[in-house]
Amino acid sequence: MSADHAPKTTPPPADGSCPGRVAIVTGAGRGLGAEYARRLARAGAAVVVNDLGVGLDGANDGTAPADEVVAEIRAAGGRAIASGHDVSSWKEAGQLVGLAVDTFGDLDVLVNNAGVLRDRTITRMTEAEWDSVIQVHLKGTFATTHHAANHWRERHREHPGRAGRLINTTSVSGLFGNAGQANYSAAKAGIAAMTITASLELGRYGVTANCVSPGAATRMTAALGGDPDDPSRSPGFPAAVVEWLASDRSDGVTGRVFLTSGKRVSVAEGWEHGTPAAPSEDLAELGATLHGLLAAARPNAAMRG
């Protein structure tokens, strides 16, 4: 490890919520990810700040935002190292987990936040636009989760009391749908479902798995309008939920989706089994039954509640 990338040895704050923990935050060069990284560092965690330094369209913009966030964390006395690994690459996702373990000795928290946008209606969306969003959001989240889960499984055999935290990022687009974002909505819905499955599988290793659906003013939300200086759109509100989930204050909380912004915080209740009725193969009888069930069912929730 080069001197330029050596972590600071300043001890974590005694009153931090995550003292001694090691965290990876993907997409942490700007916006929400950067706020997550800074907040976790202030809470006492050593942080791997992962970011490719690309624009929302995935093109390299010639910047090194991860290095800037690392410098900021170190200047404040925290511990951090930059990573330029591509989470959508199976190999590089494994290298990212390895970097955390090799540099800081372990991995306790994985925050999957990296993403790109290729907004377009279904009739106009290209195969490449679909694939790129699914690749980064859905595959990227799974790839890092896979490698982290294997680390946690092996660690559990030697240190069964050590807790792990998987924190994934979904979106109101994925939970409730949004016109013009079929690729993004599908990826984010998949992440929410995958997180619930992860909670069922990883609990045996002492790992909790949860999702955040953040609302804040970032590059990704700029096209939606609104005042970026509105205090209620600060990324600090979602970051507080991420810190809480990363800490031992959330012990026992797993398989849940948290909607969080400066205006409200709530727990998504997800799909539910509706009122059951007797099935039928006769279309007339079945139609009457289904129309009755639809009349009694609540309508689908919308993005804005």
N, C-alpha and C positions, 0 to 999 in steps of 0.2 A: 504494500500500500504506500503510495507516494505521500510526501509531507503535505502536499496541497490538499489531499483528500483525507488526511488523518483527522479523526473526530476530536473535538474539544474534550478535555478531561475535567472541565468544571463540573462539580457534583450537581445533581438535580436539586431544585428547591425543596426544602424540608416539608413544606406544606402543599406540595403539588399533588394532584390526584393520580398521577401516573409515574411515581418515582421508580427509576430503574427499568422501566419498560422500554421495549424496542418496537418502533412502528414504521411501517411503510405506508406512504401516501402517494398514490398514483395521480398523475395529472395535477401535480402540486406546485407548478411554476407560477400559476396565476390564480386569481379568483378564489373560489371556494377551497380548492385543494391547497393553495398557499396559506389560506387562513387556518385550515385544519392543521397543517404542518406547524405553523407558528404556535397555535394554541396547545398542541400536544407537547411541543418543546418546552413551552412555559410551564406545562403541568409536570415536567420532569422526565419526559420520554426522550430517548435518542431517536432521531427521525431520518429515514431515508427519503429524500425528496426526489420523487421520480417525475420526469417530464421530458418529452421529446423536443420541446421548443418549436412547436408548429402552430399554425393558425387553425381556426375552426374547420377549415376545409382539408386539414391534414398536410398542407404544404409547409415546408420549412421556411420560417420567417427570419432566419439568421440571428435569432436571439438565444440566450442561455438563461432562461428565467429560473431554472432549478438552482443554478449557481448563485443567483442573486438572493433567493430565499435562504439558501444555506448560509451565505455570508451574513444575512440579517440575523438569523438564529444564533450563529456563533458570536456575533458582536454583542448579543444580549446575554452571553454566557451559556448558551445551550449547546447541545451536541447534534450534529447533522452532517449528512454526506449527500452529494448529488448523484443521481442516476439518470442515464439517458436510455435505459432499456425500453424496447418496444413491447408493451404488455400483450399485444396481439400475436406476438411470436412465442410459440410454446417454449423454445429454447431460452429466449431472452427473459421470459417470465420466471423461469427457473433460476437464471443467473441473478435476477433481481432479488429473489428470496435468499439466494446464496450470499449476495453482497451484504444484506442485513446481518446474517449470521456470522459471516467472516469478519465484518467490521466491528459489530457491537456484541457479538457472542450469542445472540438468540434472536427470535422474532416473537413478539407477543400480540401485536395489533397489525392487521392489514386493512387499510382503507382503500377500497377501489373507487376511484373518482374520475379516471381518465375517460375522455370521450371526444367525439367529433360530430358534426352535423352535416347532413346532406338533404335539406328539406325540399320536398317536391311532392306533388299529388301522385297518387297511384298510377294514373294514366301517363304521367310524364316521367316518372322515376326510372332511371336506368338500372341495369343489373349491377354495374359498378357502384352506383350510389347506394343501393341496397346492401351489397356485400361489405363495403367499407365501414358502414355504421355497425352492422352486426359483428364484423371482425373486431373492431376496437371495443365496443361496449360489452357485447355478450361473450364473445370468445376471450377477450382480454380479461374480463372479470373471472371467467372460469379458469383460465390458464394460471393466473396468480393464485387463485383459491386452491387449485389442485396442488401446486407445489408447496404452498403454505400448509395445507392440510397434511401432506406427507411429513413435513417437518414436525408438526404438532403431534402426529401419531407416534413418530419415533421418540419425541421428547417425553410423551406421556408414559412411555415404558420405563423411563429412568426417573422422571420427576412428575408423578401423577398429580401433585397438588398445584402445578403451574397452570394458570388460566390463559386461554387464548381468546382473541376477539376478532371476528370477521365483521366488517362494516361495509356494506355495499351501497351503491347509489342507484335508486330508481328515480322515477319522475311522475308527475301528475299526468304526463302524456302517456306513460305506460300503464298507469293505474286506471285512468278514465278515458283515454283516447284523445287525439288532437288532429284535426284535419291538416294534411300536408306533412305529416310526420309518421307515415306507416312504418318506415325502417326504424326510426328512433323509438316509437311506441312499442313495436314488437320486441326490440332489444331490452328496453327498460321493464316491460312486463315479464320477459324471460328472466331478467335478473331478480325480480321480486320473487318469482316462483322458485328459482334456483336457490335463493337464500333460505326459503322455508325448508327445502329439501336438505340444504347444508346443516340447518339447525337440527334436523332429525338424525343426520349421520355423524356429526362432529361432537355432539354432546358427550359421547362416551370418552372423548379425549380432553374433556374440560374446556371445550371451545363453545362460545356462543356466536350466533350468526344473526345479524339484524340488518335492516335497510333504512336508509334515510332518503326522503324525498324533499330536497331542499328548495326553498324559495328565496332568492337573493338577486341583486343586480350584479351580473357578470357579463363577460363577452358573449356567452351563450344565450343570454336573455335579452341582449340589447335590441334585437330585431322585434321584440314583443312590445317595445315602447315603455312608457312610464318614466318617472324621475329617478335617475340613478343615484341621486343624492338623498333620496327619501330614507330617513333613518330606519324605517321598518324593513328596508331591503338590504340591510347590512348582512354580510356573510357571517358575522359574529354569532347570529342566532342559531343557524344550522351547526356552526362549529362547536357551540356549547353542547348540543345534543351528541355530536361525535365524541367530544371529550368524555361526556358522561358514559357513553357506551363503551369507550376504551378503558374506563376506570373500573375498580372493583365495586363502585356504587351501583353498577348495573348487574351485579351477580344474579344469575337465575333468569335474566331477561333474554329470551331467544326466540327466533322465528317471527319477529314483529317488524312492521313497517311504520316508521315515524314520519309524519308530514310536519315540516318545521320551517317557519319563517318568522319575521318580526311582527307578524300580525296574529299568528296562532301557532300552536303546536298540538298535534293530535295523533292518535294511533289509528291507522287505517284498519278497517274491519274486514276488508276483502270479500271474496265471493262467499255466499252462504247458500245452503240448501233451502230452496223455497218450499212452500206448502205442497206436500205430495198429493197425488191423485191416482186412481186406478188407471193403468195403461189399457190401450185398445188398439187392435189392428184395423178396425173399421174407421175410415177417414172421417166420416160424418161425426161419429161419436168422439173420435180423437180430437177433431177440430173444436167441438163444443167444449171439451175438457180443457184444451190448451187456451182457448179464448177466456175461459173462466179463470184459469191460473194467471194469465197475463193481466186481467182486470184487477186481481187481488195483489199482484206483485208490485213492489216499489220500483220506480223507474231507475235506470242506471244513474249513478252519481256523475256529476260533471266536474270538470277541472277546478272550477272556482267554488265548489261546494254547493 
